[in-house]
Amino acid sequence: MNDLLIGIIQGITEFLPISSSGHLVIFSSISEAVDLNTNDIAFLHIGTLFSILFFYRKRISETLVHKEELQHTLKIIIIAIIPAVLVGLLSPIQETIDNSENLLTITGLAYLCFASLLLFYELSMKNKETESVLFKNINSKHALVIGLAQAIALVPGVSRSGITLMVGLYLGIRKADAIYFSLLLGIPTIFGAWLLTFIETSYAFNPGIVIPVLVASISGFLAIKLLVSFTLNAKLKYFGFYCLLLSVICFIN
């Protein structure tokens, strides 16, 4: 039962703007039955990677056969992942946070800040027509700014998909394309993080992680559909309220 629950938590929280790593931190702190190390968490992310590929299979397939579109997509993805790669490889921030005795407090503060970002967007952008940038018009500057935002998601409580989506929206990128670009960035980011963990720790495969990975793939697909629906219908504030609640939970534990 715990395996199924962990897979569901990972799949849903990976794509909704509520931070998967933050949820795992909270869940691990309140359930002694959960004993996931960094390797297992990284492997769970592979399951959610397949969710992206399946959900956007048609659009990705079309991109692969159009040279100019493929070149543009690869260009902005490469630019956007550079900040996270540099921070992840050259900075000890991830290890420092993971080993901190104040991990729950850090997660709570991150949730509080991210919730404020979500709520402020709903208030500041209400009734404003700002979506003028289509996917084909996302330039290097847009990609770099979104990439810098993605690097912040190394902190538990800051959603990778959420922060990149929000920054894309603030930059005026059309909602559907901001979601698409945010999730596309997840492909190299998720795979790269898993590969790095695998190489650095000589990961010994844990058979017990198979079921959570499969469940994470299915629930991840459903989460993407929910994200698209809530974003297009201007309901991101509900995620903001939820993150505020999680912040409170972190502070009282």
N, C-alpha and C positions, 0 to 999 in steps of 0.2 A: 504493500500500500504506500509506503514511504517513497519507493522508487517511482511509482506513478505520479505521486504528488510533486516530487522534485522535477520530473519531466514536464508536467503541466506548468509549474511555476516558471521554469526556464523558458519554455516555448512562448507563453503569453507575455511575460515581462521583457523578453528580449526585444520585441518590436513595439509594444505599447510604451508611451513616454513615462515609464514608472520605474525604470532601472532594474535589470535582472540581477546584477551583482548585489544591489542593495537588498533585494528580497531574499537572496540566499544568505546574506549576512544576518538578517533578522531571523529567518527561519532556522538557521543553524544555532542561533543564540537561545532560542526558546524550545528546541527539540533535541534532546540528547541522542535520539535515535539517528540523527543525521550526522554523518561524518564524511563530508566531501572535501577532498583536498583540491589544490589549484589545478592539478592535472585532470581530475574528474570534471571540474567546472568547465575547463577549456574544451574537453571532449563533448560536453553537453552542447556547447555552442555550434559544433559541427552539425548537429541535428537541426538547429535553427537555420543554418546556412542553406540546407536543402529546401527549407520553406520558401526562401527568397527565390531560388532558382525555379521552383515549381510554380509559384504565384505569377512570376513575370516571364514564364517560359516563352510565351508568344512574342513579347516585345523584345526580349533578349535575342531570340532566334532571328527576328527581323533585323536587328542591329548588326548581327554577325555577317549578314550577306550584303550590307551596304557599307562600302569602304569608308566614305567620308563620315558617316554617322559613327562607325566603329572607332575611327581615329579620334574623333571628338570625345567620345565617351571614355576611351582609354586615357586620353590626355587629362581630362578634368578629374578622373578617379586617381590617377598617379599623383597629381598635384595635391589633391585633398588628403591622401593618406600619408604624405611626407611628414607633417607635424607629429602625428601619432607614432609613427615609426621612430622618429628621432627621440621623442620623449620616452617611448618604451624601451629603446635600446641604450640611450645615453644617460637617462635619469633613474635614480633609485626610488622614485616616488611610489611606484606600485608596491614594491617590497616593503617600503617604509610604512605605508598605510596598512597593508595586509598584516604586518607584525605589530601594529600599534595596539597598546592596551586600551586606547580610546576609539577603537574602530567603530563602535555603535554611535558614539557622539559625532564622529566625523561624517558617518553616513547620515545621521539625523540633520546635521547642518547642510549637507549637500542636498538632501530632499527639500529642506526649507527654501534654499536658494532656487532650486529648479522649479518648485511649486510657484514661487513668486514670478518667475519668468513666464510660465504658462498662463497664469492669471493676468499678468500685465499685458500679454499679447492680446488676449481676448478683449480687454478693456480699451487698449490703445488703438487696435486695428478695427474695432467695430464700426461698421458702415463705411469703411474706407476701401477704395479700390486700389490695391497696391500690387496685384498680381499681373505684372507686365512681362516678366522674363520667362520664356519658354525653355524647355530643356536644351534645345539646340542653341540657345543664346547664353547659356551659362558659360561665363568666361573664366580665365585663370584667376582673376581676383576673387570672384565668387567662390571658386573651388578652394582657394587658399584659406579664406575666412571660415568656410564651413569645416575645413580640415583642422584649423586651430581650435574650433569649438569641439570637434571630435576628440581631440587630445585631452580635453577636460574630463571626458567620460571615463578616464582611468580611475577617477574617484568614485567609490561605491555610493549610489544615491543619485548620480547623474546619469541619465539614460543616454546611451550612445545614439540610438535612433531618434530619441526625442530632442536632444540638443542640436543635432545636425538638421533635423526637420525645422525646428524653431528658428534657427539662424537663417535657413533657406527662405522661410516665410518672411522674416524681417528684411531680407535682401530683396523681396518683391518677386520671388520665384513663384510661378503658378503652383497651387497646392498639389495637384496630381503629380507634377514634375518634381516638386520638392520632396515628396514622399518617395518617389522612384529613385532619385539621386541618393537620398539618405539610406535607402535599403541596398542600393547597388554598392555603396561604400562598405556595407556590412560584409560583402563577399570576400574581398581581400583582407579586410581587417580581422574578421573572425578566423579565416583560414590561417592568416599570418600569425595571429596570437596562439592558435593551437599548435602550429608547426614549431614556433619558438619554444613553447613550453615542452613539447615533445623532445626537441633536441637538447635543451638545457638540463632536463631532469631524467633523461633515459626512461621515459614513461613505461611502466609495466602495465599492460592492458588489464583493465578490471572488467571481467565478464558481467558484473552486476550493473554496469553503466549502460548496457545495451538497451534495456527496456526504457530507461529515462530518455535516452537519445531519440528513440523512435517516437515516444510520446511527445517529446519536445518539438519534433518535426511537424506532427499533426496539429498540436496546439499553436505552434508558431504560425502555420498557415492561416488558422482561424483568427489569430491576433492581427495579422496583416490586414485581413478583410475588415476587422473592427477599426483598426487605425485609419484606414482609408475612409471609412464611413464617418467616423467622428471628426476627422480633419476637414473633409469636404463640407460637412454640415455645421461647422463652427462650434464644436462641443468639446474643445480641448480643455476648457475650464474644469470639467469634471475630473480630468486626470490631475489637474492642479490641486483640487480639493483632496483627492486621494493621496497625493504626495505629502500634503500637509498632515494628514492623518498618520502616515508612515513616519513622518518626522517626529511626531509626538510619541509614537510607540518606541522609537529609538531612544528618546530622551528619558523615558520612564523605565526602561529595562536596565 
